[in-house]
Amino acid sequence: MFNGEASRVGGFIIVYRLYLRMKMRGTMVEEQIQWMLLYMQKGSVYVWKENLLENLESGKAKFGLAEEFLLELKKEFGEEDKELIKVAELRRIEQGEKMMEEFMQEF
């Protein structure tokens, strides 16, 4: 569970990034994000989660990759992580008609 404490956001992101890669590869981004939101039940992150759900449902918020969601979470609740930002930017790079993440899965 993540409650919004800045000292815990890094650990939350690492655990769920690994889980997504191991168990949810190939799952739709929306499903991955909804799964992570299940573990945000207390504290300030709960209010953030409820607002985000409303924005997702109305189309005001959209994430192309789960990594973009994790970056937004890190920006909101943690200290800026230059490595995470660079990883998210790399994943948005396109190779031909495919996003980098799709392209790399072929290898």
N, C-alpha and C positions, 0 to 999 in steps of 0.2 A: 504494500500500500504506500502511496505517496500523498503527503498532506500539504505540500507546498513549501516545505522548509528548503532554503537554498542549499544547505549542507547535504541534503539527500537527493537533489535533482540529478547530480552526476551519476550516482549509483543506480538510480531508477532508469536512467537512459541507457547505461551500459547493459543492465540486465535485460531490458526489453529489446534493445537492438540485437543482442545475441539470440534471444528467444524468437524474434521475428525471422532471423536468418535461418535458424535451425528448424523451427516448427511451422512457420507461416509463409514460407517461400511460395510464391505463386498465388497467394491469397490476395484478393482485392484490397487496395489501400484503405478504402473506407472501413472494411472489416478489421484490418489491423489496428486502425486508430480507435475504433469502437472498443476493441478488445483492451487496449491500453487504458482507455477512459474508465473501464470497469474498476481499475485499481486506483482511482482518484476519488476517494469517498469522504475525506475529512479535511478540515482546515480551509485555507484560502483557495486551494486548488479545486475544491468542490464547486465554489461559485464560478471560477474560471471555466470549469468543465461545463456547467449548465449553460453559460453564455455561449461557449463554443458550440455546443449541441444545437442551440437555437440558430446560430449563424450557419452551421453546416446544413441544417434542414431548410433554411431559407435561401441557401445558395450564396450568402455573403462571404462565406469562408470555404475554401477548397484547397486540398493538398494533393499534388500529383504523386508524391512519394511519402511514405511513412517518415522518412528522414526529415522532410520539411516540417512535419508535425513535431518531431522531437526537437528540432531547432527552435521552433516557436515556443515550445515548453521551456527550453533552456533560456531563451531570451526573457521570458516572463518571470521565471522563478530562480534562475541561477546567474552565475557570473558568465560573461561572454566567453565562449570557447572557440578560439580561432580554428582549431582542428576540425571541430564539428561543422563550422561554417564552410570550410574548404571542402569537406567531404560532400556536403549538401550541394555545393556549387558544381563539383565534379559530376555528381549524379544527374544533374540537369543538362549536361552536355549531350548533344545528339551526334550519333554516328550513323550517317545515312538517314533513314527514316525512323530509327529506333533511338530511344533514350539510352544513355550509357549503361544503365543497370540491365536493361534487356539485352543489349549487345554483349555484355560481359557474361551473361548466363549461358550464351552459346558456346563458350570455351570451357 
